[in-house]
C-alpha cells in the first residue's frame, strides 16, 4: 500500500462526506430534517446556471448528484449560446437560457463557481432577478467556490448569514459572516468551498430537498470515501516510472452514457497539472449525452484522435458508455497498441470490467472496478482498493474515487509535489 499524498497535509475526516455530522464540518448532513421529509417522494425542480469560465467539476457534480436524486435539473446558460467553455476548456451544452427561465419556479437554485464564470453569473441581470425573487419566497439556494462571494454576497443574499467560499475569496464575503467550513448552511442558503467539496455540497442539497434517506441512497453507489480509512492511499504493485515528455499527451474518450462526473474530473485535473488532454467522441458526432443527461462536446472524433500519438489513454466509466467503448474497434485497437508498447493506460468504474477485462487487457494485472462489476475481473485480489496501479495500468472504482484516481495519475506523471499542488486549491483536503 503506497501513500498517494502525505496524510499530514489533510485530516482523514475532511475527505469523508458521509462522516460530516461527526466532524461538525457541515450542519447535520444526513441528519433528520423534519421540513423536508415530506418531500421525499416528490420530484423537485432545480436550476444550475453556467457561463464561460464556470468550474466544470462543480457544475457537473451538482447536476449529476441532483439528477441521481430524481430532481428535474435545468442547466441554464447566461451566455448568448447554449454551449459554454468551462474553466478547463470542457465544453458543456445547457438545456436552456437563463432568460427563458424568468417565469419558472424552482425548489433550488445552485450556482457553481469558477472564474470568470462566477462574475458572468453575477452580471446577468435576469439571473440576479430570478435568484432574488427565489430567496424572497424562502426557497433553497446555494453557491460554491467563488460564487458565494462574487455573486450571492454582491446581490445582498448573504447579509448577516454564515457562509463559506473558496479560500482565495474569503475576504470578499463583505456582508456575510465568514466561516471556514467545507460546507455551511444558514437558513435556506448553503455554501461551499471548491471542487473538492462539491460532492458534500451536492449531497447536503439532496438532503434538504428530499431528506436523510434519499441523500444516503444517492451517496452509497457513488463509492464515497470510507470513514474508516486512515490515509489517502493507492495500492501499487510492480511499480515503474511512467516515462513521458514534459507535456504528457492524454486521450480521454467519451460516449453517450459516459459517467459525466468521472470524465470531467479526469479531464479537469489532468489539465490543471499541465497535460495536453484530447477529449474524443466514439460516437458519430462531437456532442454526447452522458449518463445523467449532461451534454458534453468532445474536441474531436475518435477517428481523428487515432492519428495522434498518446502517452496515456484513460477511460471514464458509466455502464452504457463503457459498452460503447467495448464495441468500438478503433478504441480497442488503440488500447491494444498502448499495451503492446508498454505505455500507461487506465480506466474507472465500469470500464475496467466491461472494456479492459473483456478484451484481454487486464491479463496478468491487478485491478479494481465498480463494486457491482468486480466479479467480472479474473484477478479479484485487489478489488477492495479505491485506486490500483500495476505497472503501467491504473484503475479505480467510481464517481466518488475519481479525484483520487486523477490525482494518482498526476502523481505518476508529474510527482507527488505536483499532485499536492493540484489538490490544495481544489480544497480536496
Secondary structure as UniProt FT lines:
FT   STRAND          2..3
FT   HELIX           7..9
FT   HELIX           12..15
FT   HELIX           17..19
FT   HELIX           20..23
FT   TURN            27..30
FT   TURN            34..36
FT   HELIX           37..39
FT   TURN            40..41
FT   STRAND          45..50
FT   TURN            52..53
FT   HELIX           56..68
FT   TURN            69..70
FT   STRAND          72..77
FT   STRAND          83..85
FT   TURN            87..88
FT   STRAND          91..93
FT   STRAND          96..97
FT   HELIX           98..101
FT   TURN            102..103
FT   STRAND          108..111
FT   TURN            115..116
FT   HELIX           117..123
FT   HELIX           125..136
FT   TURN            137..138
FT   STRAND          140..144
FT   TURN            145..146
FT   HELIX           148..153
FT   TURN            154..156
FT   TURN            159..160
FT   STRAND          162..163
FT   HELIX           167..172
FT   STRAND          177..178
FT   STRAND          183..186
FT   TURN            187..188
FT   STRAND          189..192
FT   HELIX           195..197
FT   HELIX           198..210
FT   HELIX           212..220
FT   TURN            221..223
FT   TURN            227..228
FT   STRAND          233..237
FT   STRAND          249..254
FT   TURN            256..257
FT   HELIX           260..272
FT   TURN            273..274
FT   STRAND          276..281
FT   STRAND          287..289
FT   TURN            291..292
FT   STRAND          295..297
FT   STRAND          300..301
FT   HELIX           302..305
FT   TURN            306..307
FT   STRAND          312..315
FT   HELIX           319..326
FT   HELIX           329..340
FT   TURN            341..342
FT   STRAND          344..348
FT   TURN            349..350
FT   HELIX           352..357
FT   TURN            358..364
FT   HELIX           371..376
FT   TURN            381..384
FT   STRAND          387..390
FT   TURN            391..392
FT   STRAND          393..396
FT   HELIX           399..401
FT   HELIX           402..414
FT   HELIX           416..425
FT   TURN            426..427
//
